[in-house]
């Protein structure tokens, strides 16, 4: 009798059905679909469906192809050889529903450091039901499979994972991958970045320009009284003092805040701005002293030169008189 083989194909793919007999006795081979409608009788097309084409027809083989396979094409196909009696063989075609790309929800809002976040992954259109795998970076996570809903012949699958986040998880990618026979050795996956709100930490290093806070934290700079001097400029993360003077006396604050809270830090306190003026006075005094000493030295040096010149003139005059 004729021989066939079962086939598996994904939605949208092409399947080939082959019917063979060992010996030819000039009897015709025939393929019929799941509704027992004749598709091909030998080389002759019997059903007008352009998706179904003749692949090969010989005295011992009849092969056809079905392109753009749909879920409705699943079932048993029959190959018959018209001898006395008629002999048949059946080929079962299994059609795999291809799952959709997974979608992740639950990580839209930032999560406080040390808190928990529950992520949900869903995928639809699979047949049989797909499997969902979770990853944080390259680390495999254990998810909880939720109820699997069958929408007609296909399934929608859902999985949840709950994570306790730390500041190291900020911007870490969490990935959901759908695994299914229709995808072969590969998978479909989606990733979502975690957003973590960290506890504020502030650090002060007083200098002529003072840096504030960590990037990503909202911040403000100002004095305790809310007023800055005319020569004190705010430039992003820096507070510039062009020239310190008495009017700069006071406490300057850096205020940082995020979704968890806010924190301020005193990063510069000017108590002795008069030291600047005193230092200038000392320098002026020293310069005056140097000028006085230099002047006396020059006067004395000039006086000695004048005395020697007079004595020389007198000596010359005495010689000429004689």
C-alpha positions as CSV (number, residue, x, y, z in Angstrom):
1,X,0.0,0.0,0.0
2,X,1.0,3.7,-0.1
3,X,3.2,5.3,2.6
4,X,3.2,8.8,3.9
5,X,4.7,10.8,6.8
6,X,3.4,13.2,9.4
7,X,4.4,16.8,9.0
8,X,4.7,19.8,11.3
9,X,4.6,23.4,9.9
10,X,4.3,26.9,11.4
11,X,1.6,29.3,10.4
12,X,2.7,31.0,7.2
13,X,5.1,28.3,6.2
14,X,5.0,25.7,3.4
15,X,4.5,21.9,3.9
16,X,5.2,19.1,1.5
17,X,3.0,16.0,1.5
18,X,4.6,12.9,-0.2
19,X,2.8,9.6,-1.0
20,X,4.9,6.7,-2.4
21,X,4.2,3.1,-3.5
22,X,6.9,0.4,-3.9
23,X,5.8,-0.9,-7.2
24,X,3.8,0.6,-10.1
25,X,0.8,-1.1,-11.6
26,X,-0.3,1.9,-13.5
27,X,-2.8,2.8,-10.8
28,X,-3.3,6.5,-10.1
29,X,-2.4,8.1,-6.8
30,X,-4.7,10.8,-5.2
31,X,-4.3,13.3,-2.3
32,X,-7.4,14.4,-0.4
33,X,-7.7,17.1,2.3
34,X,-9.2,16.9,5.8
35,X,-12.7,17.4,4.4
36,X,-12.1,14.5,1.9
37,X,-12.0,16.9,-1.0
38,X,-9.7,15.7,-3.8
39,X,-6.7,17.9,-4.2
40,X,-4.8,16.2,-6.9
41,X,-5.5,13.0,-8.9
42,X,-2.2,12.2,-10.5
43,X,-1.1,15.3,-12.3
44,X,-4.6,16.8,-12.5
45,X,-5.6,19.6,-10.1
46,X,-9.0,18.9,-8.6
47,X,-9.4,21.8,-6.1
48,X,-9.0,25.4,-7.1
49,X,-6.7,26.6,-4.3
50,X,-3.5,28.4,-5.6
51,X,-1.7,27.7,-2.4
52,X,-1.7,24.0,-3.3
53,X,0.7,23.0,-6.1
54,X,2.0,19.8,-7.7
55,X,5.5,19.0,-6.5
56,X,6.2,15.7,-8.2
57,X,4.1,13.1,-10.0
58,X,5.5,9.7,-11.2
59,X,4.2,6.2,-11.4
60,X,5.3,5.5,-7.8
61,X,5.1,9.0,-6.1
62,X,2.7,11.9,-5.8
63,X,3.9,15.0,-3.9
64,X,2.1,18.3,-3.3
65,X,3.0,21.5,-1.5
66,X,0.7,23.7,0.6
67,X,2.0,27.3,1.0
68,X,1.0,30.0,3.4
69,X,-0.3,27.4,5.8
70,X,-3.1,28.5,8.2
71,X,-4.4,26.9,11.4
72,X,-7.4,25.6,9.5
73,X,-5.1,23.5,7.4
74,X,-4.3,21.2,10.3
75,X,-5.6,17.7,10.3
76,X,-5.3,14.4,8.4
77,X,-4.7,14.2,4.7
78,X,-5.3,11.0,2.8
79,X,-3.4,9.4,0.0
80,X,-5.2,6.8,-2.0
81,X,-4.2,4.3,-4.7
82,X,-7.0,3.0,-6.9
83,X,-6.5,-0.7,-7.0
84,X,-8.9,-3.4,-6.1
85,X,-9.5,-2.8,-3.3
86,X,-8.6,0.9,-2.9
87,X,-5.7,1.3,-0.4
88,X,-5.1,4.4,1.6
89,X,-2.6,6.0,3.9
90,X,-3.0,9.1,6.2
91,X,-0.6,12.0,6.9
92,X,-1.2,14.1,10.0
93,X,-0.4,17.8,9.5
94,X,0.2,19.8,12.7
95,X,0.2,23.6,12.4
96,X,2.1,25.6,15.0
97,X,0.8,29.0,16.1
98,X,3.6,31.5,16.2
99,X,3.7,33.5,19.4
100,X,3.8,37.3,19.3
101,X,6.7,39.3,20.6
102,X,6.4,39.5,24.4
103,X,5.3,42.6,26.1
104,X,6.5,43.7,29.6
105,X,4.5,45.8,32.0
106,X,5.0,47.0,35.5
107,X,8.2,48.9,35.4
108,X,6.9,52.2,34.1
109,X,7.5,54.1,37.4
110,X,10.8,54.3,39.4
111,X,11.1,52.1,42.4
112,X,12.7,53.2,45.7
113,X,16.0,51.5,46.6
114,X,15.3,48.3,48.6
115,X,11.7,48.1,47.3
116,X,10.0,45.5,45.2
117,X,8.8,45.6,41.6
118,X,6.6,43.0,39.9
119,X,6.9,42.7,36.2
120,X,4.4,40.9,33.9
121,X,5.2,39.4,30.5
122,X,2.5,38.4,28.0
123,X,2.5,36.8,24.6
124,X,-0.3,35.7,22.4
125,X,-1.0,33.6,19.3
126,X,1.0,30.5,20.3
127,X,-0.1,26.9,19.7
128,X,0.8,24.9,21.7
129,X,1.2,27.4,24.7
130,X,4.6,29.1,24.6
131,X,7.1,29.2,27.5
132,X,8.3,32.5,29.0
133,X,11.8,32.9,30.4
134,X,13.0,35.9,32.5
135,X,16.6,37.3,32.6
136,X,18.2,40.1,34.6
137,X,21.2,41.0,32.5
138,X,22.5,37.5,31.7
139,X,21.1,35.9,35.0
140,X,18.2,33.6,34.6
141,X,15.2,34.5,36.9
142,X,12.5,32.3,38.2
143,X,9.1,33.5,37.0
144,X,5.6,32.4,38.0
145,X,3.4,31.2,35.1
146,X,-0.1,32.6,35.3
147,X,-3.3,31.4,33.8
148,X,-3.0,30.5,30.1
149,X,-6.0,31.6,28.1
150,X,-7.0,29.9,24.9
151,X,-8.4,32.3,22.3
152,X,-9.8,29.8,19.8
153,X,-7.1,27.4,18.7
154,X,-4.2,29.6,20.0
155,X,-3.1,30.6,23.5
156,X,-2.1,33.7,25.4
157,X,0.5,33.1,28.1
158,X,1.5,35.3,31.0
159,X,4.3,35.2,33.6
160,X,5.3,37.3,36.5
161,X,8.5,38.0,38.3
162,X,9.1,40.0,41.6
163,X,12.4,41.7,42.2
164,X,14.0,43.5,45.2
165,X,16.0,46.3,43.7
166,X,19.2,48.0,44.8
167,X,21.0,51.0,43.4
168,X,23.1,48.6,41.3
169,X,19.9,47.7,39.4
170,X,19.3,51.2,38.1
171,X,19.1,51.0,34.3
172,X,19.6,47.2,34.5
173,X,17.8,45.4,31.6
174,X,15.2,42.8,32.5
175,X,14.4,40.6,29.6
176,X,11.4,38.3,28.8
177,X,12.0,35.7,26.1
178,X,9.3,33.5,24.5
179,X,10.4,30.0,23.6
180,X,8.3,27.9,21.2
181,X,8.9,25.1,18.6
182,X,7.8,27.4,15.8
183,X,10.8,29.6,16.5
184,X,13.3,26.8,16.2
185,X,16.5,27.3,18.3
186,X,15.8,31.0,18.6
187,X,13.3,33.1,20.6
188,X,11.5,36.4,20.6
189,X,12.4,38.8,23.4
190,X,11.7,42.2,24.9
191,X,13.7,44.1,27.4
192,X,12.8,46.8,30.0
193,X,15.1,49.0,32.0
194,X,14.7,49.2,35.8
195,X,14.6,52.7,37.3
196,X,15.7,52.9,40.9
197,X,15.3,55.9,43.2
198,X,18.4,55.9,45.4
199,X,18.7,57.3,48.9
200,X,20.4,60.7,48.7
201,X,24.0,61.0,49.6
202,X,25.8,64.4,49.6
203,X,29.5,65.2,49.9
204,X,31.2,68.5,50.4
205,X,34.6,69.6,49.3
206,X,34.9,73.4,49.9
207,X,36.9,75.1,47.1
208,X,36.8,78.1,44.8
209,X,34.3,76.1,42.8
210,X,32.1,73.6,44.5
211,X,30.5,70.6,42.8
212,X,27.2,69.3,44.1
213,X,25.4,66.0,44.2
214,X,25.1,63.0,41.8
215,X,23.9,63.2,38.2
216,X,20.2,62.5,37.8
217,X,19.4,64.2,41.1
218,X,17.5,67.5,41.1
219,X,19.4,70.1,43.1
220,X,19.7,73.8,44.0
221,X,22.4,76.1,45.4
222,X,22.0,79.1,47.6
223,X,22.7,80.8,50.9
224,X,20.8,80.2,54.1
225,X,19.0,83.4,53.6
226,X,18.3,82.7,50.0
227,X,20.4,85.6,48.7
228,X,23.6,85.4,46.7
229,X,26.2,88.1,46.4
230,X,26.6,90.0,43.1
231,X,30.0,88.2,42.4
232,X,28.7,84.7,43.3
233,X,27.5,82.9,40.2
234,X,25.7,79.5,39.9
235,X,26.8,77.5,36.9
236,X,25.1,74.2,36.8
237,X,26.8,72.0,39.4
238,X,29.2,74.7,40.5
239,X,29.1,77.8,42.7
240,X,31.7,80.3,41.6
241,X,33.2,83.0,44.0
242,X,34.9,85.6,41.7
243,X,36.3,87.6,44.7
244,X,35.7,86.9,48.4
245,X,34.8,90.0,50.6
246,X,32.9,90.8,53.7
247,X,29.6,90.6,52.0
248,X,30.2,86.9,51.3
249,X,29.9,86.1,55.1
250,X,27.3,83.3,55.6
251,X,26.4,79.7,55.1
252,X,25.9,78.3,51.6
253,X,23.7,75.2,51.1
254,X,23.4,72.5,48.5
255,X,19.8,71.1,48.3
256,X,19.3,67.7,46.5
257,X,16.0,66.0,46.0
258,X,14.4,63.1,44.1
259,X,11.2,61.0,44.4
260,X,12.2,59.6,47.8
261,X,12.9,62.9,49.5
262,X,15.3,65.8,49.8
263,X,18.5,66.5,51.7
264,X,20.6,69.6,52.2
265,X,24.2,70.0,53.1
266,X,26.3,73.0,54.3
267,X,29.2,73.0,52.0
268,X,30.9,76.4,52.6
269,X,30.9,78.8,55.5
270,X,32.7,82.2,55.2
271,X,33.5,83.6,58.7
272,X,36.7,85.6,58.2
273,X,36.5,87.5,55.0
274,X,38.3,90.5,56.8
275,X,41.4,88.4,56.7
276,X,41.6,89.2,53.0
277,X,41.6,93.0,53.8
278,X,44.2,92.5,56.6
279,X,46.4,90.5,54.2
280,X,46.3,93.3,51.7
281,X,47.2,95.9,54.4
282,X,50.2,93.8,55.5
283,X,51.4,93.5,51.9
284,X,51.1,97.3,51.4
285,X,52.9,98.0,54.6
286,X,55.8,95.7,53.6
287,X,56.0,97.4,50.2
288,X,56.2,100.8,51.8
289,X,58.9,99.6,54.1
290,X,60.9,98.3,51.2
291,X,60.5,101.6,49.3
292,X,61.7,103.6,52.3
293,X,64.8,101.4,52.8
294,X,65.5,101.5,49.1
295,X,65.1,105.3,49.1
296,X,67.5,105.8,52.0
297,X,70.0,103.5,50.3
298,X,69.8,105.4,47.0
299,X,70.2,108.8,48.9
300,X,73.2,107.6,50.8
301,X,74.8,106.1,47.7
302,X,74.2,109.4,45.8
303,X,75.6,111.5,48.6
304,X,78.9,109.5,48.7
305,X,79.3,110.0,45.0
306,X,78.8,113.8,45.2
307,X,81.4,114.2,48.0
308,X,84.0,112.4,46.0
309,X,83.3,114.6,42.9
310,X,83.8,117.8,45.0
311,X,87.1,116.6,46.4
312,X,88.3,115.8,42.9
313,X,87.4,119.3,41.7
314,X,89.2,120.9,44.6
315,X,92.3,118.9,44.0
316,X,92.4,119.8,40.3
317,X,92.0,123.5,41.2
318,X,94.8,123.5,43.6
319,X,97.2,122.0,41.1
320,X,96.3,124.6,38.5
321,X,96.8,127.4,41.0
322,X,100.2,126.3,41.8
